[in-house]
Amino acid sequence: MPPAKTSFVCLPCRASYKQPHPTPARNAGSDQRVCPRCAGTLIHVGSAFAPPPRRDTEGWRVLSLLLHAGIHFHKSCCAGPGYRPRTLREVRERMTYARRTGEPIDRALVRPELP
């Protein structure tokens, strides 16, 4: 059986690549993936990732905000990664909520609904 693959993205190129899972035993943390287009470092986003179209600048901006907040797209036991905002409006609403309530931003961003 072939090894399972997971997604990696290059934010400057707006490109997504499926590659084998990183193995911690192979290079002990130096398993850096390189973008074939720009030779930049690829970011591991998880196996449940669906990339936005390359022309969708808002979608890639939202993705960049999520990744910089530490949110990835890993599958859980029986389901996908859960809720992830898709528009800048949803991100702004959740960040405003986090500021008002003191909830950590990474937790507020994955909230399906705001109270």
LOZA-854473 format. One line per 3 residues: number of its first residue (from 1); their letters; for each residue x, y, z of N, C-alpha, C, O. Coordinates in steps of 0.2 Angstrom, whole numbers, plus 5000, padded with zeros to 4 digits. Layout:
BEGIN
NUM = a = X:Y:Z:X:Y:Z:X:Y:Z:X:Y:Z  ...
# end
This chain:
BEGIN
1 = mpp = 5004:4994:5000:5000:5000:5000:5004:5006:5000:5009:5006:5004  5003:5011:4996:5007:5017:4996:5006:5021:5002:5001:5021:5005  5012:5025:5004:5011:5029:5010:5006:5035:5009:5005:5037:5004
4 = akt = 5003:5036:5015:4998:5041:5015:5001:5048:5014:5007:5049:5015  4997:5053:5010:5000:5059:5009:4996:5064:5012:4990:5063:5014  4999:5070:5013:4996:5076:5017:4998:5082:5013:5002:5082:5008
7 = sfv = 4995:5088:5014:4995:5094:5010:5001:5098:5013:5001:5099:5019  5004:5102:5009:5009:5107:5010:5007:5113:5006:5005:5112:5000  5008:5119:5008:5007:5125:5004:5013:5130:5004:5017:5130:5008
10 = clp = 5013:5133:4998:5017:5139:4998:5013:5145:4997:5010:5146:4992  5013:5149:5002:5009:5155:5002:5011:5160:4997:5006:5163:4994  5017:5162:4996:5019:5167:4990:5016:5164:4983:5014:5169:4979
13 = cra = 5017:5158:4982:5015:5155:4975:5008:5154:4975:5005:5153:4970  5004:5153:4981:4997:5151:4981:4997:5144:4978:4992:5143:4974  5001:5140:4980:5001:5133:4978:5000:5128:4983:5003:5129:4989
16 = syk = 4997:5122:4982:4996:5117:4987:4999:5110:4983:4998:5109:4978  5003:5106:4988:5006:5100:4985:5004:5095:4990:5005:5096:4996  5003:5089:4987:5002:5083:4991:5009:5079:4991:5011:5078:4986
19 = qph = 5011:5078:4997:5017:5074:4998:5017:5069:5004:5012:5070:5008  5021:5064:5004:5021:5059:5010:5022:5063:5017:5025:5068:5017  5019:5060:5022:5019:5063:5028:5026:5064:5031:5030:5060:5029
22 = ptp = 5027:5069:5034:5034:5070:5037:5035:5065:5043:5031:5063:5047  5041:5062:5042:5043:5057:5048:5048:5060:5052:5053:5062:5050  5046:5060:5059:5051:5063:5063:5058:5059:5064:5063:5062:5066
25 = arn = 5057:5053:5063:5063:5048:5064:5068:5049:5058:5074:5048:5059  5066:5051:5052:5070:5052:5046:5076:5057:5047:5081:5055:5046  5074:5063:5048:5079:5068:5049:5079:5072:5055:5083:5077:5056
28 = ags = 5076:5070:5060:5075:5073:5067:5074:5080:5066:5078:5084:5069  5068:5082:5063:5066:5089:5063:5069:5093:5057:5066:5099:5056  5073:5091:5053:5076:5095:5047:5072:5092:5041:5075:5093:5036
31 = dqr = 5066:5090:5041:5062:5088:5035:5059:5094:5032:5053:5094:5032  5063:5099:5030:5060:5105:5026:5058:5103:5019:5062:5100:5015  5052:5105:5017:5050:5104:5011:5051:5110:5007:5050:5116:5010
34 = vcp = 5053:5110:5000:5054:5116:4996:5049:5116:4991:5048:5111:4988  5047:5122:4990:5042:5124:4984:5046:5123:4977:5051:5126:4976  5043:5119:4973:5046:5118:4966:5046:5124:4962:5049:5125:4957
37 = rca = 5041:5129:4964:5041:5135:4960:5046:5141:4962:5049:5143:4958  5046:5142:4968:5050:5148:4971:5056:5146:4975:5060:5150:4977  5056:5139:4977:5062:5137:4981:5061:5139:4988:5065:5139:4992
40 = gtl = 5055:5141:4990:5053:5143:4997:5051:5137:5001:5050:5132:4999  5051:5138:5008:5049:5133:5012:5041:5132:5012:5037:5137:5012  5039:5125:5011:5032:5124:5011:5030:5123:5018:5034:5121:5023
43 = ihv = 5023:5124:5020:5020:5124:5026:5016:5118:5026:5012:5117:5022  5017:5114:5031:5013:5108:5032:5006:5110:5035:5006:5113:5040  5000:5109:5031:4994:5111:5033:4989:5105:5035:4984:5106:5039
46 = gsa = 4991:5099:5034:4987:5093:5036:4983:5090:5030:4983:5092:5024  4981:5084:5031:4978:5080:5026:4971:5082:5024:4968:5079:5019  4967:5086:5028:4960:5087:5027:4960:5094:5024:4955:5098:5025
49 = fap = 4965:5096:5020:4965:5103:5017:4963:5103:5010:4964:5099:5006  4958:5108:5009:4956:5109:5002:4958:5117:5000:4956:5121:5003  4963:5117:4995:4965:5124:4994:4960:5128:4990:4956:5126:4986
52 = ppr = 4961:5135:4992:4956:5139:4988:4959:5140:4981:4965:5139:4980  4955:5142:4976:4958:5143:4969:4964:5148:4969:4964:5153:4973  4968:5148:4965:4974:5152:4965:4972:5160:4964:4975:5164:4967
55 = rdt = 4967:5161:4960:4965:5168:4959:4961:5171:4965:4960:5177:4965  4959:5167:4970:4955:5169:4976:4960:5172:4981:4962:5169:4985  4961:5179:4980:4966:5182:4985:4963:5182:4992:4967:5182:4996
58 = egw = 4957:5183:4993:4954:5183:4999:4955:5177:5003:4956:5176:5009  4953:5171:4999:4954:5164:5002:4961:5163:5004:4962:5160:5010  4966:5165:5000:4973:5164:5002:4975:5168:5008:4979:5167:5012
61 = rvl = 4972:5174:5008:4974:5179:5014:4971:5176:5020:4974:5176:5026  4965:5173:5020:4962:5170:5026:4966:5164:5028:4967:5163:5034  4968:5160:5023:4972:5154:5024:4979:5156:5028:4981:5153:5033
64 = sll = 4982:5162:5026:4988:5164:5029:4987:5166:5036:4991:5165:5040  4981:5170:5037:4980:5172:5044:4979:5165:5049:4981:5165:5054  4975:5160:5046:4974:5154:5050:4981:5151:5051:4982:5149:5057
67 = lha = 4985:5150:5046:4991:5147:5047:4996:5150:5052:4999:5147:5056  4996:5157:5052:5000:5161:5056:4997:5161:5063:5001:5162:5068  4991:5159:5064:4988:5159:5071:4989:5152:5074:4987:5150:5079
70 = gih = 4992:5147:5070:4993:5141:5072:4988:5136:5071:4988:5130:5074  4983:5137:5066:4978:5133:5065:4979:5129:5058:4981:5132:5053  4978:5122:5059:4980:5118:5053:4974:5114:5051:4968:5115:5055
73 = fhk = 4974:5109:5047:4968:5106:5044:4970:5098:5045:4970:5094:5040  4971:5096:5051:4972:5089:5052:4965:5085:5053:4961:5088:5056  4965:5079:5051:4959:5075:5052:4959:5073:5059:4964:5071:5062
76 = scc = 4952:5072:5062:4952:5069:5069:4950:5062:5068:4950:5060:5062  4948:5058:5073:4947:5051:5072:4942:5050:5067:4943:5045:5063  4936:5053:5067:4930:5051:5063:4928:5057:5059:4923:5056:5055
79 = agp = 4931:5062:5059:4928:5068:5055:4934:5072:5052:4940:5070:5053  4932:5078:5049:4937:5082:5046:4940:5087:5051:4940:5085:5057  4943:5092:5049:4946:5097:5054:4942:5101:5058:4944:5104:5063
82 = gyr = 4935:5101:5057:4931:5105:5060:4930:5112:5056:4932:5113:5051  4927:5117:5060:4925:5123:5056:4932:5127:5055:4936:5127:5060  4932:5130:5050:4937:5135:5048:4934:5141:5044:4930:5140:5040
85 = prt = 4935:5147:5046:4933:5153:5043:4935:5153:5035:4941:5151:5034  4931:5155:5031:4933:5156:5024:4933:5163:5021:4936:5164:5016  4930:5168:5025:4930:5174:5022:4934:5179:5028:4934:5177:5033
88 = lre = 4936:5185:5025:4939:5190:5030:4934:5192:5035:4936:5194:5040  4928:5193:5033:4922:5195:5037:4922:5190:5043:4921:5192:5049  4922:5184:5042:4921:5179:5047:4927:5179:5052:4927:5179:5058
91 = vre = 4933:5180:5049:4939:5181:5053:4939:5187:5057:4941:5187:5063  4937:5193:5055:4936:5199:5058:4931:5198:5064:4933:5201:5070  4926:5195:5063:4921:5194:5068:4924:5190:5074:4923:5192:5080
94 = rmt = 4927:5185:5072:4930:5181:5078:4936:5184:5081:4937:5183:5087  4940:5188:5078:4945:5192:5081:4942:5197:5086:4945:5198:5091  4937:5200:5084:4934:5205:5088:4931:5202:5094:4932:5205:5100
97 = yar = 4928:5196:5093:4925:5192:5099:4931:5190:5104:4930:5191:5110  4936:5188:5101:4942:5186:5105:4944:5192:5109:4946:5191:5115  4945:5198:5106:4947:5204:5110:4943:5206:5115:4945:5208:5121
100 = rtg = 4936:5206:5114:4931:5208:5119:4931:5203:5125:4930:5205:5130  4931:5196:5123:4930:5192:5129:4937:5189:5132:4937:5186:5137  4942:5190:5128:4949:5188:5131:4950:5181:5129:4955:5178:5132
103 = epi = 4946:5178:5125:4947:5171:5123:4953:5171:5118:4954:5176:5114  4958:5166:5118:4963:5165:5114:4961:5166:5106:4956:5163:5105  4965:5169:5102:4963:5170:5095:4962:5163:5091:4958:5162:5088
106 = dra = 4967:5159:5093:4966:5152:5089:4960:5148:5091:4957:5145:5087  4958:5149:5097:4951:5146:5099:4945:5149:5096:4941:5146:5094  4946:5156:5096:4940:5160:5093:4939:5159:5086:4934:5159:5083
109 = lvr = 4945:5158:5082:4944:5157:5075:4941:5150:5073:4938:5150:5067  4942:5145:5077:4939:5139:5075:4932:5138:5078:4929:5132:5077  4929:5143:5081:4922:5143:5084:4917:5143:5078:4917:5147:5074
112 = pel = 4912:5138:5077:4908:5138:5072:4903:5144:5072:4901:5146:5067  4901:5145:5078:4896:5151:5079:4898:5155:5085:4901:5153:5090  4897:5162:5084:4898:5166:5090:4892:5167:5094:4886:5167:5091
115 = p = 4893:5167:5101:4887:5168:5105:4884:5175:5104:4879:5177:5108
# end
